[in-house]
Amino acid sequence: MTTIGASVGLGGFNDGADVTIVQHLLNACILTLGLPRLVEDGDCGSGTIIAIQAYQSKVLGAALPDGRIDPGGRTWSALAAGLYPKPAKPPAPVTNGNPLSGAAWWDANQATFPNSSRLADLASPFRERVIAFTTAMKAGGARISVGSTLRNPARAKLMLYCWEVANGERAPTAVPTIPGCAINWDHGDPVKSRKAAREMVKRFGIVRKPSTGLSLHTMGRAIDMTINWTGTITVKDAAGAAQPIGKPNSGENNTALHAVGASYGVIKFAYLPADPPHWSDNGH
């Protein structure tokens, strides 16, 4: 039976051979997930993480898929056993020319509004600072998984509006039009409209109100990355001084690593646990 030796995905160890196995198994059902085929190259990029999250959501029913596969875990057991998605549901109902909001809309349209996980898509000079910082961390022995860099503006607005409708902050009839995004938030009944919006909130995995409109992510001035390591590593700061980085072995709450990042101009978002993987050019 095919096995993996360590975790694969967001925050995983991501050994190349293990990643290739996961990519191969996901490709057996990737079209049913509504995603393009993965390149089986052993590189755990955003496409592979999105595919893992889609598998966890559609096959395992995870409301907040974590995008990670652990040896012997629920996701691995299902994937290795060939448990694939059920046939696609009928398209979302259409009202006034646009499909209605809700889980079915999200499943059918999420791939149209992808976020980038490429460092090259960050804005300068933050791009160069992040590249220098991540290069120093990798040289020291840290493992880095980038979840998001440049956020799709339409996706950011979808996240904001579904939160507002779900929580009664905005009437479904008062949601502004998003260019290039065909969606109808009004189900003809306030309860149904809020229920559909809550379905999208769960699909997006939103735990607090998203930023209004323009944000550091949509400007290319922020990055979400999960960082971990084993034991104590040594990472050079921007001045070239070697800094020992020990426990806790996570970028989320290791203040020594945060100090090294700040020396490069990559500042950790401090308000935990609101956004654990978030770094930016100003700490917001």
C-alpha positions as CSV (number, residue, x, y, z in Angstrom):
1,M,0.0,0.0,0.0
2,T,1.2,3.5,-0.9
3,T,2.3,5.5,2.1
4,I,3.8,8.9,3.0
5,G,6.5,9.4,5.6
6,A,5.5,12.9,6.9
7,S,2.9,15.5,6.6
8,V,2.1,17.2,3.3
9,G,0.3,20.5,2.7
10,L,-0.1,23.8,4.6
11,G,2.5,23.8,7.5
12,G,3.6,20.2,6.6
13,F,7.1,18.8,6.3
14,N,6.5,18.5,2.5
15,D,9.1,16.0,1.5
16,G,9.2,15.9,-2.3
17,A,8.5,12.2,-2.7
18,D,5.5,12.5,-0.3
19,V,4.2,15.5,-2.1
20,T,4.4,13.7,-5.4
21,I,2.4,10.8,-4.0
22,V,-0.3,13.1,-2.8
23,Q,-0.4,15.0,-6.1
24,H,-0.8,11.7,-8.0
25,L,-3.7,10.6,-5.8
26,L,-5.4,14.0,-6.0
27,N,-5.2,14.0,-9.7
28,A,-7.3,10.9,-9.8
29,C,-10.3,13.0,-8.7
30,I,-9.1,16.6,-9.5
31,L,-11.6,17.3,-12.2
32,T,-14.4,16.2,-9.9
33,L,-13.1,18.7,-7.4
34,G,-13.5,21.4,-10.1
35,L,-9.8,22.1,-10.3
36,P,-7.1,21.8,-13.0
37,R,-4.7,18.9,-12.9
38,L,-1.7,19.2,-10.7
39,V,1.8,19.0,-12.0
40,E,3.3,16.0,-10.1
41,D,6.6,17.7,-9.3
42,G,6.9,17.3,-5.6
43,D,6.5,21.0,-5.0
44,C,3.7,21.7,-2.5
45,G,2.6,25.1,-3.9
46,S,-0.8,26.8,-3.7
47,G,-2.4,24.6,-6.3
48,T,-1.7,21.5,-4.2
49,I,-2.9,23.1,-1.0
50,I,-6.1,24.3,-2.6
51,A,-6.7,20.8,-3.9
52,I,-6.2,19.3,-0.5
53,Q,-8.6,21.8,1.0
54,A,-11.2,21.1,-1.7
55,Y,-10.8,17.3,-1.1
56,Q,-11.3,17.8,2.7
57,S,-14.3,20.0,2.1
58,K,-16.1,18.0,-0.6
59,V,-15.2,14.4,0.4
60,L,-14.8,14.7,4.2
61,G,-17.3,17.5,4.8
62,A,-14.8,19.7,6.6
63,A,-16.2,23.1,7.3
64,L,-12.7,24.6,7.9
65,P,-10.3,22.4,5.9
66,D,-6.8,22.8,7.1
67,G,-5.0,21.9,3.8
68,R,-2.8,19.4,5.5
69,I,-2.5,15.6,5.2
70,D,-0.8,13.6,8.0
71,P,0.3,10.0,7.8
72,G,-2.5,7.8,9.2
73,G,-4.8,10.9,9.5
74,R,-8.4,11.0,8.3
75,T,-7.6,12.8,5.0
76,W,-4.8,10.4,4.2
77,S,-6.8,7.3,5.0
78,A,-9.6,8.5,2.7
79,L,-7.4,9.5,-0.1
80,A,-5.3,6.4,0.0
81,A,-8.4,4.2,0.0
82,G,-9.7,5.9,-3.2
83,L,-12.6,7.8,-1.5
84,Y,-13.5,10.4,-4.2
85,P,-16.0,13.2,-4.4
86,K,-19.6,12.4,-5.2
87,P,-21.0,13.6,-8.6
88,A,-21.3,17.4,-8.8
89,K,-24.5,19.0,-7.5
90,P,-26.8,20.7,-10.0
91,P,-25.7,24.3,-10.8
92,A,-26.9,27.0,-8.3
93,P,-30.4,28.3,-9.1
94,V,-30.4,31.5,-11.2
95,T,-32.5,34.6,-10.3
96,N,-32.5,37.9,-12.2
97,G,-29.8,36.5,-14.5
98,N,-27.3,35.7,-11.8
99,P,-26.8,32.5,-9.8
100,L,-27.8,32.7,-6.1
101,S,-25.2,32.9,-3.4
102,G,-24.4,30.0,-1.1
103,A,-22.3,26.8,-0.9
104,A,-23.2,25.7,-4.5
105,W,-22.1,29.1,-5.9
106,W,-18.8,28.9,-4.0
107,D,-18.1,25.4,-5.2
108,A,-18.8,26.3,-8.8
109,N,-16.9,29.6,-8.9
110,Q,-14.0,29.6,-6.3
111,A,-11.4,28.7,-8.9
112,T,-12.3,31.9,-10.9
113,F,-11.0,34.1,-8.2
114,P,-7.7,32.6,-7.0
115,N,-5.2,34.1,-4.6
116,S,-1.5,34.0,-5.5
117,S,1.1,32.3,-3.3
118,R,4.0,33.5,-5.5
119,L,6.6,35.7,-3.8
120,A,7.2,37.3,-7.2
121,D,3.6,38.8,-7.1
122,L,4.3,40.8,-3.9
123,A,4.9,44.6,-4.3
124,S,8.4,46.0,-4.2
125,P,10.2,46.7,-1.9
126,F,8.3,44.2,0.3
127,R,8.9,41.5,-2.3
128,E,12.7,41.8,-2.0
129,R,12.5,41.9,1.8
130,V,10.4,38.7,2.0
131,I,12.6,36.9,-0.4
132,A,15.7,37.8,1.7
133,F,14.0,36.8,4.9
134,T,12.6,33.4,3.6
135,T,16.0,32.7,2.0
136,A,17.7,33.2,5.4
137,M,15.2,31.0,7.2
138,K,15.5,28.2,4.7
139,A,19.3,28.4,4.9
140,G,19.0,28.0,8.6
141,G,16.8,24.9,8.4
142,A,13.2,26.3,8.6
143,R,10.3,24.8,6.7
144,I,8.1,27.4,5.0
145,S,4.7,26.9,3.4
146,V,3.2,30.0,1.8
147,G,-0.6,30.2,1.8
148,S,-1.3,33.5,0.2
149,T,0.6,36.6,-1.1
150,L,-1.4,38.8,-3.5
151,R,-5.1,38.4,-2.8
152,N,-7.6,38.6,-5.7
153,P,-9.6,41.8,-5.2
154,A,-12.9,40.2,-6.2
155,R,-12.3,37.3,-3.7
156,A,-11.6,39.8,-1.0
157,K,-14.9,41.6,-1.6
158,L,-16.8,38.3,-1.7
159,M,-15.3,37.5,1.7
160,L,-16.3,40.9,3.1
161,Y,-19.9,40.8,1.7
162,C,-20.7,37.3,2.7
163,W,-19.6,38.1,6.2
164,E,-21.7,41.3,6.3
165,V,-24.9,39.6,4.9
166,A,-24.4,36.6,7.2
167,N,-24.2,38.8,10.2
168,G,-27.0,41.2,9.3
169,E,-24.6,44.1,8.7
170,R,-25.7,44.6,5.1
171,A,-29.0,43.8,3.4
172,P,-28.6,41.3,0.5
173,T,-30.2,43.8,-1.8
174,A,-27.6,46.4,-0.9
175,V,-24.5,44.5,-1.8
176,P,-22.4,46.4,-4.4
177,T,-21.8,44.8,-7.8
178,I,-18.3,43.1,-8.0
179,P,-17.0,43.5,-11.6
180,G,-16.7,40.1,-13.3
181,C,-18.6,38.3,-10.5
182,A,-22.1,37.1,-11.3
183,I,-23.8,36.5,-8.0
184,N,-27.2,37.3,-6.5
185,W,-27.2,37.7,-2.7
186,D,-31.0,38.1,-2.4
187,H,-32.9,34.8,-2.1
188,G,-36.2,36.6,-1.7
189,D,-36.2,35.8,2.0
190,P,-33.9,37.4,4.7
191,V,-33.5,34.1,6.5
192,K,-32.6,32.2,3.3
193,S,-30.2,35.0,2.3
194,R,-28.3,35.0,5.6
195,K,-28.2,31.2,5.6
196,A,-26.6,31.2,2.1
197,A,-24.1,33.8,3.1
198,R,-23.2,31.8,6.2
199,E,-22.5,28.8,3.9
200,M,-20.0,31.0,2.1
201,V,-18.4,32.2,5.3
202,K,-17.8,28.6,6.3
203,R,-16.4,27.8,2.8
204,F,-13.9,30.7,3.0
205,G,-13.0,29.7,6.6
206,I,-13.5,33.3,7.9
207,V,-13.3,33.7,11.6
208,R,-13.4,37.5,11.9
209,K,-14.6,40.3,9.7
210,P,-12.4,40.7,6.6
211,S,-10.8,44.0,5.7
212,T,-13.0,46.5,3.9
213,G,-12.0,46.8,0.3
214,L,-8.4,47.6,-0.2
215,S,-6.1,45.7,2.2
216,L,-2.4,44.9,2.5
217,H,-3.0,41.6,0.8
218,T,-4.7,43.1,-2.2
219,M,-1.8,45.6,-2.4
220,G,0.8,42.9,-2.3
221,R,2.2,44.2,1.1
222,A,1.3,41.1,3.2
223,I,2.0,37.4,3.2
224,D,0.5,34.4,5.0
225,M,3.1,31.7,5.6
226,T,3.4,28.8,8.1
227,I,6.9,28.4,9.4
228,N,8.2,25.5,11.6
229,W,11.5,23.8,12.4
230,T,13.1,21.1,14.5
231,G,15.3,21.8,17.5
232,T,17.3,25.1,17.5
233,I,18.2,26.7,14.2
234,T,20.4,29.7,13.3
235,V,19.0,32.4,11.1
236,K,20.9,35.4,9.9
237,D,19.3,38.8,10.4
238,A,19.4,41.6,7.8
239,A,22.8,42.7,9.2
240,G,24.2,39.3,8.7
241,A,24.4,38.4,12.4
242,A,23.5,34.8,13.2
243,Q,20.6,34.5,15.6
244,P,19.7,31.2,17.4
245,I,16.0,30.4,17.1
246,G,14.7,27.7,19.4
247,K,11.3,26.9,21.0
248,P,8.5,27.4,20.3
249,N,9.2,25.8,16.9
250,S,6.6,27.9,15.1
251,G,6.6,31.2,13.3
252,E,3.3,32.0,14.9
253,N,4.6,32.9,18.4
254,N,8.4,32.8,18.4
255,T,9.4,36.3,19.2
256,A,13.1,35.7,18.4
257,L,12.1,34.9,14.8
258,H,9.7,37.8,14.7
259,A,12.7,40.1,15.6
260,V,14.7,38.6,12.8
261,G,11.8,39.2,10.4
262,A,11.5,42.8,11.5
263,S,15.2,43.4,10.7
264,Y,14.3,42.6,7.1
265,G,11.1,44.7,7.2
266,V,8.8,41.7,7.4
267,I,6.8,42.2,10.5
268,K,4.6,39.6,12.3
269,F,1.0,40.4,12.9
270,A,0.9,40.6,16.7
271,Y,-2.7,40.1,17.6
272,L,-2.8,36.4,18.1
273,P,-4.8,34.2,17.6
274,A,-6.6,36.4,15.1
275,D,-4.4,35.6,12.1
276,P,-1.5,33.3,13.0
277,P,0.3,33.1,9.6
278,H,0.1,36.8,8.7
279,W,3.2,39.0,8.1
280,S,3.3,42.4,6.5
281,D,5.4,45.5,5.9
282,N,3.8,47.3,8.9
283,G,2.6,44.6,11.2
284,H,-1.1,45.1,10.3
